[in-house]
Amino acid sequence: MQQLRDLPNIGKVVENKLREAGIETPEQLQAIGAEQALIRLKTVDKGACLSMLCALEGAILGIRWHQLPKKRKQELREFLNIRDIQK
């Protein structure tokens, strides 16, 4: 069975934060999506930011976050601005 830490961009620290936020498996992460996962993470880590959001999206897609398409990165940036959850 695949663990969260087996996904790209997810190390031990992020895995622990995801678990603390109620996300236990890669399937759960994929089901709720990067945006909702970040909202949950913000409840346990006020420092969660665009980099974390991109890392989560990359993990869901199975790629390093640096490889996210420019358009998707912009969508994620806009999501943060609209939600105003960076603060």
MMTF fields as JSON, N, C-alpha, C and O atoms, coordinates in Angstrom:
{
  "mmtfVersion": "1.0.0",
  "mmtfProducer": "UNKNOWN",
  "numBonds": 347,
  "numAtoms": 348,
  "numGroups": 87,
  "numChains": 1,
  "numModels": 1,
  "chainsPerModel": [1],
  "groupsPerChain": [87],
  "chainIdList": ["A"],
  "bondAtomList": [4, 2, 8, 6, 12, 10, 16, 14, 20, 18, 24, 22, 28, 26, 32, 30, 36, 34, 40, 38, 44, 42, 48, 46, 52, 50, 56, 54, 60, 58, 64, 62, 68, 66, 72, 70, 76, 74, 80, 78, 84, 82, 88, 86, 92, 90, 96, 94, 100, 98, 104, 102, 108, 106, 112, 110, 116, 114, 120, 118, 124, 122, 128, 126, 132, 130, 136, 134, 140, 138, 144, 142, 148, 146, 152, 150, 156, 154, 160, 158, 164, 162, 168, 166, 172, 170, 176, 174, 180, 178, 184, 182, 188, 186, 192, 190, 196, 194, 200, 198, 204, 202, 208, 206, 212, 210, 216, 214, 220, 218, 224, 222, 228, 226, 232, 230, 236, 234, 240, 238, 244, 242, 248, 246, 252, 250, 256, 254, 260, 258, 264, 262, 268, 266, 272, 270, 276, 274, 280, 278, 284, 282, 288, 286, 292, 290, 296, 294, 300, 298, 304, 302, 308, 306, 312, 310, 316, 314, 320, 318, 324, 322, 328, 326, 332, 330, 336, 334, 340, 338, 344, 342],
  "bondOrderList": [1, 1, 1, 1, 1, 1, 1, 1, 1, 1, 1, 1, 1, 1, 1, 1, 1, 1, 1, 1, 1, 1, 1, 1, 1, 1, 1, 1, 1, 1, 1, 1, 1, 1, 1, 1, 1, 1, 1, 1, 1, 1, 1, 1, 1, 1, 1, 1, 1, 1, 1, 1, 1, 1, 1, 1, 1, 1, 1, 1, 1, 1, 1, 1, 1, 1, 1, 1, 1, 1, 1, 1, 1, 1, 1, 1, 1, 1, 1, 1, 1, 1, 1, 1, 1, 1],
  "groupList": [{"groupName": "MET", "atomNameList": ["N", "CA", "C", "O"], "elementList": ["N", "C", "C", "O"], "formalChargeList": [0, 0, 0, 0], "bondAtomList": [1, 0, 2, 1, 3, 2], "bondOrderList": [1, 1, 2], "singleLetterCode": "M", "chemCompType": "L-PEPTIDE LINKING"}, {"groupName": "GLN", "atomNameList": ["N", "CA", "C", "O"], "elementList": ["N", "C", "C", "O"], "formalChargeList": [0, 0, 0, 0], "bondAtomList": [1, 0, 2, 1, 3, 2], "bondOrderList": [1, 1, 2], "singleLetterCode": "Q", "chemCompType": "L-PEPTIDE LINKING"}, {"groupName": "LEU", "atomNameList": ["N", "CA", "C", "O"], "elementList": ["N", "C", "C", "O"], "formalChargeList": [0, 0, 0, 0], "bondAtomList": [1, 0, 2, 1, 3, 2], "bondOrderList": [1, 1, 2], "singleLetterCode": "L", "chemCompType": "L-PEPTIDE LINKING"}, {"groupName": "ARG", "atomNameList": ["N", "CA", "C", "O"], "elementList": ["N", "C", "C", "O"], "formalChargeList": [0, 0, 0, 0], "bondAtomList": [1, 0, 2, 1, 3, 2], "bondOrderList": [1, 1, 2], "singleLetterCode": "R", "chemCompType": "L-PEPTIDE LINKING"}, {"groupName": "ASP", "atomNameList": ["N", "CA", "C", "O"], "elementList": ["N", "C", "C", "O"], "formalChargeList": [0, 0, 0, 0], "bondAtomList": [1, 0, 2, 1, 3, 2], "bondOrderList": [1, 1, 2], "singleLetterCode": "D", "chemCompType": "L-PEPTIDE LINKING"}, {"groupName": "PRO", "atomNameList": ["N", "CA", "C", "O"], "elementList": ["N", "C", "C", "O"], "formalChargeList": [0, 0, 0, 0], "bondAtomList": [1, 0, 2, 1, 3, 2], "bondOrderList": [1, 1, 2], "singleLetterCode": "P", "chemCompType": "L-PEPTIDE LINKING"}, {"groupName": "ASN", "atomNameList": ["N", "CA", "C", "O"], "elementList": ["N", "C", "C", "O"], "formalChargeList": [0, 0, 0, 0], "bondAtomList": [1, 0, 2, 1, 3, 2], "bondOrderList": [1, 1, 2], "singleLetterCode": "N", "chemCompType": "L-PEPTIDE LINKING"}, {"groupName": "ILE", "atomNameList": ["N", "CA", "C", "O"], "elementList": ["N", "C", "C", "O"], "formalChargeList": [0, 0, 0, 0], "bondAtomList": [1, 0, 2, 1, 3, 2], "bondOrderList": [1, 1, 2], "singleLetterCode": "I", "chemCompType": "L-PEPTIDE LINKING"}, {"groupName": "GLY", "atomNameList": ["N", "CA", "C", "O"], "elementList": ["N", "C", "C", "O"], "formalChargeList": [0, 0, 0, 0], "bondAtomList": [1, 0, 2, 1, 3, 2], "bondOrderList": [1, 1, 2], "singleLetterCode": "G", "chemCompType": "PEPTIDE LINKING"}, {"groupName": "LYS", "atomNameList": ["N", "CA", "C", "O"], "elementList": ["N", "C", "C", "O"], "formalChargeList": [0, 0, 0, 0], "bondAtomList": [1, 0, 2, 1, 3, 2], "bondOrderList": [1, 1, 2], "singleLetterCode": "K", "chemCompType": "L-PEPTIDE LINKING"}, {"groupName": "VAL", "atomNameList": ["N", "CA", "C", "O"], "elementList": ["N", "C", "C", "O"], "formalChargeList": [0, 0, 0, 0], "bondAtomList": [1, 0, 2, 1, 3, 2], "bondOrderList": [1, 1, 2], "singleLetterCode": "V", "chemCompType": "L-PEPTIDE LINKING"}, {"groupName": "GLU", "atomNameList": ["N", "CA", "C", "O"], "elementList": ["N", "C", "C", "O"], "formalChargeList": [0, 0, 0, 0], "bondAtomList": [1, 0, 2, 1, 3, 2], "bondOrderList": [1, 1, 2], "singleLetterCode": "E", "chemCompType": "L-PEPTIDE LINKING"}, {"groupName": "ALA", "atomNameList": ["N", "CA", "C", "O"], "elementList": ["N", "C", "C", "O"], "formalChargeList": [0, 0, 0, 0], "bondAtomList": [1, 0, 2, 1, 3, 2], "bondOrderList": [1, 1, 2], "singleLetterCode": "A", "chemCompType": "L-PEPTIDE LINKING"}, {"groupName": "THR", "atomNameList": ["N", "CA", "C", "O"], "elementList": ["N", "C", "C", "O"], "formalChargeList": [0, 0, 0, 0], "bondAtomList": [1, 0, 2, 1, 3, 2], "bondOrderList": [1, 1, 2], "singleLetterCode": "T", "chemCompType": "L-PEPTIDE LINKING"}, {"groupName": "CYS", "atomNameList": ["N", "CA", "C", "O"], "elementList": ["N", "C", "C", "O"], "formalChargeList": [0, 0, 0, 0], "bondAtomList": [1, 0, 2, 1, 3, 2], "bondOrderList": [1, 1, 2], "singleLetterCode": "C", "chemCompType": "L-PEPTIDE LINKING"}, {"groupName": "SER", "atomNameList": ["N", "CA", "C", "O"], "elementList": ["N", "C", "C", "O"], "formalChargeList": [0, 0, 0, 0], "bondAtomList": [1, 0, 2, 1, 3, 2], "bondOrderList": [1, 1, 2], "singleLetterCode": "S", "chemCompType": "L-PEPTIDE LINKING"}, {"groupName": "TRP", "atomNameList": ["N", "CA", "C", "O"], "elementList": ["N", "C", "C", "O"], "formalChargeList": [0, 0, 0, 0], "bondAtomList": [1, 0, 2, 1, 3, 2], "bondOrderList": [1, 1, 2], "singleLetterCode": "W", "chemCompType": "L-PEPTIDE LINKING"}, {"groupName": "HIS", "atomNameList": ["N", "CA", "C", "O"], "elementList": ["N", "C", "C", "O"], "formalChargeList": [0, 0, 0, 0], "bondAtomList": [1, 0, 2, 1, 3, 2], "bondOrderList": [1, 1, 2], "singleLetterCode": "H", "chemCompType": "L-PEPTIDE LINKING"}, {"groupName": "PHE", "atomNameList": ["N", "CA", "C", "O"], "elementList": ["N", "C", "C", "O"], "formalChargeList": [0, 0, 0, 0], "bondAtomList": [1, 0, 2, 1, 3, 2], "bondOrderList": [1, 1, 2], "singleLetterCode": "F", "chemCompType": "L-PEPTIDE LINKING"}],
  "groupTypeList": [0, 1, 1, 2, 3, 4, 2, 5, 6, 7, 8, 9, 10, 10, 11, 6, 9, 2, 3, 11, 12, 8, 7, 11, 13, 5, 11, 1, 2, 1, 12, 7, 8, 12, 11, 1, 12, 2, 7, 3, 2, 9, 13, 10, 4, 9, 8, 12, 14, 2, 15, 0, 2, 14, 12, 2, 11, 8, 12, 7, 2, 8, 7, 3, 16, 17, 1, 2, 5, 9, 9, 3, 9, 1, 11, 2, 3, 11, 18, 2, 6, 7, 3, 4, 7, 1, 9],
  "groupIdList": [1, 2, 3, 4, 5, 6, 7, 8, 9, 10, 11, 12, 13, 14, 15, 16, 17, 18, 19, 20, 21, 22, 23, 24, 25, 26, 27, 28, 29, 30, 31, 32, 33, 34, 35, 36, 37, 38, 39, 40, 41, 42, 43, 44, 45, 46, 47, 48, 49, 50, 51, 52, 53, 54, 55, 56, 57, 58, 59, 60, 61, 62, 63, 64, 65, 66, 67, 68, 69, 70, 71, 72, 73, 74, 75, 76, 77, 78, 79, 80, 81, 82, 83, 84, 85, 86, 87],
  "secStructList": [7, 7, 7, 4, 4, 4, 1, 6, 6, 7, 7, 2, 2, 2, 2, 2, 2, 2, 2, 2, 6, 6, 7, 7, 1, 2, 2, 2, 2, 2, 2, 2, 2, 2, 2, 2, 2, 2, 2, 2, 2, 6, 6, 6, 7, 6, 6, 7, 7, 2, 2, 2, 2, 2, 2, 2, 2, 2, 2, 2, 2, 6, 1, 7, 4, 4, 4, 1, 7, 2, 2, 2, 2, 2, 2, 2, 2, 2, 2, 2, 2, 2, 2, 6, 7, 7, 7],
  "xCoordList": [0.839, 0.0, 0.888, 1.829, 0.574, 1.362, 1.084, -0.053, 2.144, 2.05, 2.144, 2.607, 1.709, 1.83, 3.278, 3.539, 4.229, 5.637, 6.226, 7.317, 5.51, 5.967, 5.685, 6.224, 4.847, 4.495, 5.606, 6.308, 5.769, 6.74, 6.367, 5.185, 7.357, 7.187, 6.736, 6.634, 6.466, 5.96, 7.034, 7.326, 7.604, 8.572, 7.894, 6.675, 8.705, 8.185, 7.423, 6.363, 7.965, 7.336, 5.967, 4.983, 5.908, 4.623, 3.645, 2.452, 4.144, 3.271, 2.637, 1.437, 3.433, 2.905, 1.872, 0.858, 2.125, 1.163, -0.135, -1.222, -0.026, -1.231, -2.038, -3.259, -1.36, -2.06, -2.733, -3.866, -2.026, -2.591, -3.842, -4.754, -3.878, -5.026, -6.112, -7.115, -5.911, -6.937, -6.806, -7.727, -5.681, -5.439, -4.422, -3.242, -4.885, -4.072, -3.457, -2.432, -4.07, -3.625, -3.503, -4.101, -2.719, -2.654, -4.031, -4.329, -4.86, -6.203, -7.055, -7.811, -6.928, -7.663, -7.171, -7.973, -5.864, -5.299, -5.819, -6.224, -5.808, -6.285, -7.775, -8.212, -8.548, -9.997, -10.366, -11.301, -9.654, -10.029, -9.337, -9.817, -8.213, -7.507, -6.577, -6.693, -5.666, -4.629, -5.204, -4.752, -6.19, -6.736, -7.386, -7.112, -8.243, -8.906, -7.914, -8.054, -6.909, -5.872, -5.128, -4.818, -4.839, -4.144, -5.013, -4.509, -6.294, -7.196, -7.15, -7.108, -7.159, -7.063, -5.702, -5.619, -4.641, -3.302, -3.164, -2.464, -3.833, -3.748, -4.265, -3.919, -5.075, -5.569, -4.475, -4.551, -3.466, -2.376, -1.042, -0.096, -0.963, 0.287, -0.042, -0.338, 0.014, -0.323, 0.64, 0.326, 1.807, 2.797, 2.605, 3.381, 1.586, 1.332, 1.073, 0.294, 1.73, 1.721, 1.648, 1.35, 1.924, 1.881, 2.818, 2.456, 4.001, 4.934, 4.338, 4.469, 3.683, 3.039, 1.895, 1.722, 1.122, 0.012, 0.519, -0.053, 1.581, 2.177, 2.736, 2.627, 3.331, 3.865, 2.743, 2.899, 1.621, 0.477, -0.076, -0.397, -0.187, -0.681, 0.26, -0.185, 1.56, 2.535, 2.433, 2.521, 2.248, 2.113, 0.911, 0.987, -0.188, -1.397, -1.158, -1.629, -0.425, -0.148, 1.024, 1.246, 1.773, 2.912, 4.153, 4.989, 4.278, 5.429, 6.022, 5.356, 7.262, 7.866, 7.118, 6.687, 6.965, 6.159, 6.753, 6.03, 8.064, 8.708, 8.216, 8.324, 7.674, 7.223, 5.757, 5.239, 5.092, 3.697, 3.619, 4.469, 2.619, 2.444, 2.254, 1.65, 2.769, 2.694, 1.244, 0.958, 0.351, -1.073, -1.64, -2.396, -1.285, -1.791, -1.223, -1.938, 0.056, 0.65, -0.089, -0.324, -0.449, -1.184, -2.563, -3.013, -3.235, -4.543, -4.436, -5.288, -3.394, -3.189, -2.914, -3.408, -2.128, -1.834, -3.126, -3.351, -3.966, -5.241, -6.158, -6.864, -6.147, -6.94, -6.539, -7.4, -5.246, -4.78, -5.218, -5.625, -5.141, -5.549, -7.047, -7.474, -7.832, -9.285, -9.685, -10.518, -9.083, -9.409, -8.804, -9.242, -7.78, -7.069, -6.603, -6.671, -6.125, -5.702, -4.2, -3.669, -3.524, -2.093, -1.788, -0.698, -2.715, -2.48, -2.631, -2.466],
  "yCoordList": [-1.187, 0.0, 1.256, 1.369, 2.161, 3.388, 4.321, 4.454, 4.96, 5.914, 7.328, 7.525, 8.301, 9.697, 10.045, 10.723, 9.59, 9.933, 9.326, 9.707, 8.393, 7.8, 8.719, 8.512, 9.727, 10.657, 11.687, 12.025, 12.187, 13.27, 14.471, 14.735, 15.186, 16.417, 16.21, 17.178, 14.972, 14.712, 13.99, 12.815, 14.719, 14.132, 13.801, 13.907, 13.398, 12.989, 14.121, 13.887, 15.342, 16.472, 16.776, 16.932, 16.861, 17.164, 16.01, 16.233, 14.796, 13.647, 13.753, 13.526, 14.092, 14.223, 15.337, 15.191, 16.45, 17.554, 17.148, 17.483, 16.428, 15.956, 15.04, 15.165, 14.133, 13.222, 14.001, 13.708, 14.992, 15.826, 16.557, 16.825, 16.875, 17.56, 16.587, 17.001, 15.299, 14.306, 13.662, 12.985, 13.861, 13.245, 12.133, 12.394, 10.893, 9.735, 8.989, 8.327, 9.088, 8.266, 9.094, 10.164, 8.588, 9.263, 9.363, 10.345, 8.36, 8.368, 9.499, 10.147, 9.729, 10.835, 12.166, 13.058, 12.312, 13.542, 13.795, 14.91, 12.77, 12.903, 13.239, 14.052, 12.619, 12.831, 14.264, 14.822, 14.872, 16.224, 17.301, 18.431, 16.953, 17.913, 18.813, 18.928, 19.439, 20.252, 21.452, 21.779, 22.102, 23.308, 23.013, 23.691, 22.001, 21.646, 21.097, 21.318, 20.379, 19.864, 21.025, 20.964, 22.075, 23.224, 23.918, 24.351, 24.026, 24.637, 23.846, 24.432, 22.531, 21.699, 21.871, 21.958, 21.92, 22.088, 23.394, 23.46, 24.433, 25.739, 25.666, 26.524, 24.678, 24.544, 24.035, 24.249, 23.369, 22.835, 23.504, 23.37, 24.23, 24.885, 26.224, 26.294, 27.27, 28.607, 29.061, 29.984, 28.427, 28.805, 28.152, 28.412, 27.308, 26.667, 27.757, 28.68, 27.648, 28.729, 28.178, 27.003, 29.047, 28.648, 27.484, 26.577, 27.49, 26.386, 25.065, 24.05, 25.075, 23.868, 23.449, 22.262, 24.406, 24.111, 23.474, 22.495, 24.021, 23.45, 22.059, 21.168, 21.875, 20.56, 19.532, 18.401, 19.918, 19.01, 18.666, 17.509, 19.668, 19.428, 18.484, 17.558, 18.722, 17.838, 16.419, 15.458, 16.284, 14.954, 14.217, 13.028, 14.934, 14.332, 13.887, 12.83, 14.702, 14.386, 13.428, 12.914, 13.189, 12.282, 12.916, 12.223, 14.255, 14.966, 15.915, 16.28, 16.305, 17.327, 18.634, 18.901, 19.438, 20.66, 21.634, 22.449, 21.562, 22.445, 22.174, 23.031, 20.973, 20.574, 20.907, 20.601, 21.527, 21.9, 22.868, 23.749, 22.714, 23.673, 25.087, 25.283, 26.046, 27.456, 27.878, 28.592, 27.426, 27.78, 27.258, 27.963, 26.044, 25.468, 26.221, 26.472, 26.58, 27.363, 28.688, 29.138, 29.3, 30.566, 30.351, 31.171, 29.268, 28.957, 28.784, 29.261, 28.106, 27.898, 29.223, 29.461, 30.081, 31.41, 32.215, 32.869, 32.158, 32.878, 32.327, 33.086, 31.021, 30.397, 30.977, 31.321, 31.084, 31.653, 33.097, 33.51, 33.859, 35.263, 35.406, 36.259, 34.575, 34.628, 34.181, 34.81, 33.106, 32.566, 33.4, 33.347, 34.173, 35.001, 34.159, 34.591, 32.944, 32.05, 32.106, 31.356, 32.981, 33.108, 33.797, 33.631, 34.546, 35.352, 34.549, 35.081],
  "zCoordList": [0.0, 0.0, 0.0, 0.786, -0.872, -0.993, 0.184, 0.637, 0.666, 1.765, 1.2, 0.076, 1.975, 1.559, 1.237, 0.243, 2.064, 1.869, 0.59, 0.166, -0.015, -1.276, -2.468, -3.555, -2.262, -3.334, -3.523, -2.569, -4.748, -4.953, -4.082, -3.859, -3.598, -2.827, -1.379, -0.626, -0.98, 0.363, 1.172, 0.948, 2.106, 3.03, 4.342, 4.478, 5.302, 6.602, 7.309, 7.888, 7.26, 7.943, 7.332, 8.054, 6.013, 5.351, 5.562, 5.77, 5.509, 5.757, 7.148, 7.304, 8.144, 9.502, 9.595, 10.276, 8.913, 8.92, 8.229, 8.701, 7.116, 6.425, 7.337, 7.43, 8.0, 8.92, 10.047, 10.428, 10.572, 11.636, 11.151, 11.932, 9.86, 9.271, 8.81, 8.23, 9.069, 8.75, 7.384, 6.926, 6.731, 5.419, 5.622, 5.856, 5.53, 5.9, 4.726, 4.884, 3.549, 2.421, 1.146, 1.032, 0.181, -1.116, -1.769, -2.449, -1.564, -2.147, -1.564, -2.287, -0.267, 0.354, -0.177, -0.453, -0.323, -0.857, -2.262, -2.591, -3.08, -4.453, -4.487, -5.301, -3.611, -3.604, -3.231, -3.805, -2.284, -1.876, -2.7, -2.78, -3.309, -4.159, -3.36, -2.14, -4.064, -3.435, -2.692, -1.595, -3.278, -2.666, -1.31, -0.32, -1.281, -0.018, 0.993, 2.196, 0.498, 1.398, 2.055, 3.245, 1.296, 1.873, 2.916, 3.952, 2.653, 3.63, 4.939, 6.021, 4.838, 6.043, 6.717, 7.942, 5.919, 6.478, 7.239, 8.249, 6.755, 7.42, 8.855, 9.667, 9.187, 10.555, 11.496, 12.705, 10.952, 11.781, 11.494, 12.27, 10.369, 9.981, 9.333, 8.141, 10.122, 9.609, 8.518, 7.766, 8.42, 7.423, 6.061, 5.142, 5.914, 4.619, 3.577, 3.82, 2.412, 1.426, 0.0, -0.212, -0.964, -2.374, -2.66, -3.408, -2.089, -2.321, -1.862, -2.545, -0.708, -0.199, -1.113, -1.39, -1.576, -2.475, -3.765, -4.244, -4.32, -5.538, -5.271, -6.114, -4.103, -3.741, -3.659, -4.12, -3.077, -2.98, -4.358, -4.632, -5.221, -6.581, -7.323, -8.002, -7.189, -7.823, -7.291, -8.056, -5.982, -5.382, -5.966, -6.275, -6.111, -6.68, -8.118, -8.537, -8.866, -10.278, -10.461, -11.558, -9.384, -9.458, -10.062, -10.641, -9.928, -10.484, -9.445, -8.476, -9.65, -8.799, -9.049, -10.171, -8.018, -8.151, -9.152, -9.725, -9.373, -10.35, -11.771, -12.648, -11.99, -13.319, -13.59, -14.664, -12.627, -12.865, -14.037, -14.171, -14.876, -15.971, -15.424, -14.369, -16.145, -15.746, -15.478, -14.517, -16.339, -16.204, -14.885, -14.217, -14.507, -13.255, -12.053, -11.083, -12.115, -11.029, -10.861, -9.739, -11.967, -11.91, -11.293, -10.493, -11.65, -11.065, -9.55, -8.799, -9.118, -7.686, -6.98, -5.878, -7.618, -7.064, -6.921, -5.903, -7.948, -7.919, -6.831, -6.167, -6.652, -5.586, -4.23, -3.421, -3.986, -2.718, -2.565, -1.479, -3.626, -3.57, -3.317, -2.539, -3.972, -3.817, -2.401, -1.748, -1.958, -0.641, 0.478, 1.627, 0.111, 1.099, 2.272, 3.423, 1.975, 3.047, 3.282, 4.101, 2.575, 2.799, 4.122, 4.67, 4.626, 5.834, 7.09, 8.187]
}
